Amino acid sequence: MMLKLSTVRKHAIAATDGTIGMVSDFLFDDVSWTIRWLVVDTGNWLSGRKVLLPPSVLGHAMPADKTFPVRLTLAQIEASPVLEEHRPVSRQFEVSTYDHYGWSPYWGGGYYLGGYGLLGGNMMMGVDPAQRRNEEFDRLRHERDEPHLRSAEEVTGYHIHASDGQIGHLSDLVLNDDDWSIRYLVVDTSNWWIGHKVLISPRSAHSIQWSESLINLDIDRQKVKDSPPWDPALPLDRAHEKLMAGHYAKADPDPAPDPLAKPLDPVWR
């Protein structure tokens, strides 16, 4: 199901024995444009503390109730590592969170069971999961591998530049809750193309200048204007996605010759 982040922010997170809190932000990988963590504000329950949950533990959103169900207990979440605000989420913190719940990390090979990645401390294929995670962490530490995590709340409002000039600002993100990939950037073009919001694939974003709050696209303004019209009040369907994919598909600059194609007749000058 396609979801706009603006609509699922503030959704409640329902544990098996009570409500944890509300979604306050999403952390996405700025390389793959995939949601890696939900930031949950626990409100008065844990005195304003925030916790991280990977999307793999969530059931599908329940828009009518504005709720995400999660297969965790309040006690499990209360004992989870404490997220320090105003500090980047390090790989070490990610590892400690996965270890706390006994989950396989998203960057590893992963033994995901039923979509929840619960290992339960069992031995699988003769490998101790704790040993496997320790070895993975040692490798990551050795390679100085840091997560490319960015706040969805932070990037909302960033300026968007096409290859030939500014087109607007990022007003929302559209994701697919089947795989938690970010499918589209919602761009408000009101300062350039009055009265329009357009969808642009994150694949068209060739660079992000974080210090300048700027996302650069590898398409021009006319390509944006010619894109399939989108009504924000209507849900996205497969037909519209197909139109979008066809419009923004990148042509092969040097396509391989078709071996079955009939050779052209020579042109004599």
C-alpha positions in Angstrom: 0.0 0.0 0.0 1.2 3.5 -0.9 1.4 5.9 2.1 2.3 9.5 2.4 4.6 10.1 5.4 2.6 13.1 6.4 -0.4 10.9 6.9 1.3 8.2 9.0 3.3 10.5 11.1 1.5 10.6 14.5 0.1 7.1 14.0 0.0 5.2 17.2 2.2 2.2 17.7 0.2 -0.6 19.4 2.2 -3.3 21.2 0.7 -6.6 22.1 -0.2 -5.3 25.6 -0.7 -1.6 25.2 0.1 1.6 23.2 3.8 2.5 23.0 3.5 6.1 21.7 3.3 7.8 18.3 5.5 7.9 15.2 7.4 11.2 15.2 9.9 10.7 12.4 11.4 8.2 9.9 15.1 7.5 9.2 15.9 6.6 5.7 19.0 5.4 3.9 20.0 8.2 1.5 21.7 5.7 -0.9 18.8 3.2 -1.4 16.0 5.6 -0.3 14.6 3.0 2.0 13.0 3.6 5.4 15.3 1.9 8.0 13.8 3.0 11.3 10.7 4.6 12.8 11.3 7.1 15.6 8.6 6.6 18.2 7.9 9.2 20.8 6.7 7.4 23.9 5.2 10.5 25.5 4.3 10.2 29.2 4.8 6.5 29.3 8.6 6.7 29.3 8.9 10.4 30.2 9.3 11.6 26.7 11.9 9.1 25.7 12.2 8.1 22.0 12.8 4.6 20.7 13.8 3.2 17.3 11.8 0.4 15.6 12.6 -1.2 12.3 9.7 -1.4 9.8 10.1 -5.2 9.7 8.4 -5.5 13.1 5.3 -3.6 12.0 2.1 -4.9 10.6 0.4 -2.9 7.9 -0.9 0.5 8.7 -4.5 0.7 9.9 -5.6 4.1 8.5 -9.0 4.1 10.1 -7.5 3.7 13.5 -4.3 5.6 12.7 -2.3 2.7 14.2 0.6 0.4 13.4 0.4 -2.9 15.2 3.8 -4.3 16.4 4.7 -7.8 17.8 6.5 -6.5 20.9 5.5 -6.1 24.5 5.8 -2.9 26.5 8.5 -4.5 28.7 10.6 -5.3 25.6 10.5 -1.8 24.4 11.1 -0.3 27.8 14.3 -2.3 28.1 15.6 -1.3 24.7 18.7 0.9 24.2 18.1 4.6 24.9 18.2 6.9 21.9 20.1 10.0 22.6 18.5 13.0 20.9 20.4 15.4 18.8 23.1 12.8 18.0 23.4 10.8 14.8 22.3 7.2 15.0 25.6 5.2 14.8 26.0 1.7 13.5 27.0 0.7 17.0 23.6 1.9 18.3 21.8 0.0 15.5 23.7 -3.2 16.3 22.9 -2.9 20.0 19.2 -2.4 19.2 19.1 -5.4 16.9 21.0 -7.4 19.6 18.5 -6.4 22.3 15.6 -7.9 20.3 17.5 -10.8 18.7 16.8 -9.5 15.2 18.9 -9.9 12.1 20.2 -6.5 10.9 19.0 -5.2 7.6 22.6 -4.8 6.2 23.5 -8.5 6.9 22.6 -11.6 5.1 19.5 -11.8 7.4 17.5 -14.8 8.7 14.1 -13.1 8.6 11.3 -15.3 9.8 7.8 -14.3 8.8 9.0 -10.8 7.9 9.9 -10.0 11.5 13.6 -11.0 11.6 13.1 -12.7 15.0 15.9 -15.1 15.7 14.9 -15.9 19.3 18.4 -17.0 20.3 18.1 -20.2 18.3 21.0 -21.8 16.5 20.4 -21.6 12.8 22.3 -23.5 10.2 24.9 -24.3 12.8 25.8 -20.6 13.4 25.4 -18.8 16.7 23.4 -15.6 15.9 25.2 -13.6 18.6 28.6 -14.7 17.2 27.5 -13.9 13.7 26.4 -10.3 14.8 29.7 -9.8 16.6 31.7 -10.8 13.6 29.5 -8.5 11.4 30.0 -5.6 13.8 33.8 -6.1 13.9 33.9 -6.1 10.1 31.8 -2.9 10.0 34.0 -1.2 12.6 37.1 -2.2 10.7 35.8 -0.8 7.5 34.5 2.4 9.2 31.1 1.7 7.8 28.6 4.2 9.0 24.9 4.2 8.2 23.6 6.7 5.7 20.6 7.6 7.8 18.7 10.8 7.3 15.6 12.2 9.0 12.5 12.5 6.8 11.4 15.4 8.9 14.7 17.2 8.3 14.6 16.9 4.5 11.0 18.0 4.2 11.2 21.6 2.9 14.5 21.1 1.1 14.8 23.0 -2.2 14.6 20.9 -5.4 16.7 21.9 -8.4 16.2 20.5 -11.9 19.2 20.5 -14.2 18.1 23.9 -15.6 16.8 25.6 -12.5 14.8 25.5 -9.3 11.4 23.9 -9.4 10.2 24.0 -5.8 10.6 22.3 -2.5 10.1 18.8 -1.0 6.7 18.7 0.7 6.2 15.0 1.4 7.5 11.4 0.7 5.4 8.5 -0.7 6.4 5.0 0.4 5.3 1.5 -0.1 4.7 -0.3 3.2 5.4 -3.7 1.6 9.1 -3.1 1.4 9.3 0.4 3.0 11.0 1.9 -0.1 10.5 5.6 -0.8 8.8 5.6 -4.2 8.3 9.3 -4.8 9.3 12.7 -3.7 6.3 15.1 -3.5 7.4 18.4 -4.9 5.5 21.6 -4.4 6.2 23.8 -7.4 4.1 26.8 -6.4 7.0 29.3 -6.8 7.7 28.1 -10.4 4.6 26.3 -11.7 1.7 27.8 -9.7 -0.9 25.4 -8.3 0.9 22.2 -9.0 2.4 19.3 -6.9 4.3 16.7 -8.8 5.7 13.2 -8.1 9.4 12.5 -8.9 11.2 9.3 -8.4 14.2 9.5 -6.0 16.2 7.8 -8.7 16.1 11.2 -10.4 18.0 12.7 -7.4 21.6 12.6 -8.4 23.0 14.5 -5.4 21.9 16.0 -2.1 23.7 19.0 -0.6 22.9 18.6 3.1 24.6 21.9 4.1 22.6 23.8 1.5 19.3 21.9 2.1 19.2 21.2 -1.6 18.3 18.1 -3.7 19.6 18.2 -7.3 17.8 16.3 -10.0 19.2 14.9 -13.3 16.1 15.9 -15.3 15.1 19.3 -16.7 12.1 21.5 -16.0 10.2 20.4 -19.1 10.5 16.8 -18.1 8.8 17.7 -14.8 6.0 19.7 -16.6 5.4 16.8 -19.0 5.0 14.2 -16.2 1.6 12.5 -15.7 -0.8 14.8 -13.8 -1.3 13.8 -10.1 -4.2 14.6 -7.8 -3.0 14.5 -4.2 -6.5 13.8 -3.1 -6.6 10.4 -4.9 -4.8 7.2 -4.0 -2.0 6.1 -6.3 -2.8 3.1 -8.4 -0.8 0.7 -10.6 -1.9 2.5 -13.7 -0.5 5.8 -12.6 2.7 4.1 -11.4 3.1 2.6 -14.8 2.7 6.0 -16.5 5.3 7.5 -14.1 7.8 4.6 -14.7 7.4 5.1 -18.5 7.8 8.8 -18.4 10.9 8.9 -16.2 12.5 5.7 -17.7 16.1 6.5 -18.7 17.0 5.6 -22.3 19.9 3.3 -22.9 22.6 5.7 -24.3 24.1 2.9 -26.4 21.6 0.0 -26.8 23.0 -3.3 -27.9 22.1 -4.3 -31.5 19.2 -6.7 -32.0 20.7 -9.8 -33.5 17.3 -10.7 -35.1 16.9 -7.3 -36.7 16.9 -7.1 -40.5 20.0 -5.2 -41.7 19.3 -1.8 -43.3 19.7 -1.4 -47.0 22.9 0.6 -47.8 22.4 4.2 -48.6 24.3 5.3 -51.6 25.4 8.9 -51.9 
